[in-house]
């Protein structure tokens, strides 16, 4: 939240935080549904490795949060592992 509303470049934010990867996400509600958009970015190269949208019923928002967080965690783990395996020297 410290960067919300500021015009900072993603590589600069990642450098400030000491991270290689950044998960960028947004959430919107429309009627009885919630849509969560998430993307995993290799911050040093400012490259998007994957992006996905999740649309779920809003009536059980805490279950949606748990479900989507689990799906994102699995994708992040897979994307980072794949990136490291394909890195030069591996």
N, C-alpha and C positions, 0 to 999 in steps of 0.2 A: 504494500500500500504506500510505501514511502515514495515510490516512483509514479504513482497515479497522478495524471494530469501534467506531468513533466515531459518535456521533449528530450528524452535520453535515448541514445542508440543502444540496442540490445547488447552488443559486445561490451560497451562501457558498463552497463548494469551488471552483466555477468562478472566482469573484472572486479567491480566494487564488492560483489558478493562472494567472489572466489569460487565460482562454479563454472563448469564446462557446458552444462545443459540447462535450458530454461523451459519450463512448462508454461505456455501462455494459454489462458482460458477465459471464457466469458459465459455468462448465463443470462437467459432471457425467459420470461414467462409470457405465454399467450393463452388466455382462457384457462383451460384445465390441463395444459401441458407445460413442461419445462424443457428448454433446449440448452444443452451445454456444448460449447465448441471448445476443443482443446487441440493444441499443437505442440509438438516437441521440437525444440530448436537447438542445433549445435551452435552455441553462442559465439565460439571463436571464429567460425566461418559464416555466421548468420545464415545458416542453411536449415530449412525445414525438413525434418526427417519423416514425420507423419502428422496427419491431422485427421480428426474424426469429430463427427457431430453425434450427440446422443439426445434423442427426444423421448421423454418419458412422461407418464401421468404425474401431475403435481400433487395429487391428493396424499401421496406417501413420500414426501420430499426427503425424509431422513433415509428411507430405504433406497431411494434414487441416489442420494449422495454416496452411500456405502457401495452400491452396485457400480456406479460410474468410477469412483475412486479405485476400486479393485481392477476394473477393466483398464484404466489409465496406467496403473502401477504395472500390470502385466505387459502392456505395450511398451512402456518406458524401459522396463528390464530387457525385453526382447530387442528393442531398437539400439540400446546402448551396448548390449552384448554383441550384436551383429556389427555395429560400427567398430568396436574394439577388435573384433576378430579380423576385420578387413583392413585394419590400419597397417601401414608399412612396418615391417619388422616382426609381424606375427605369422 
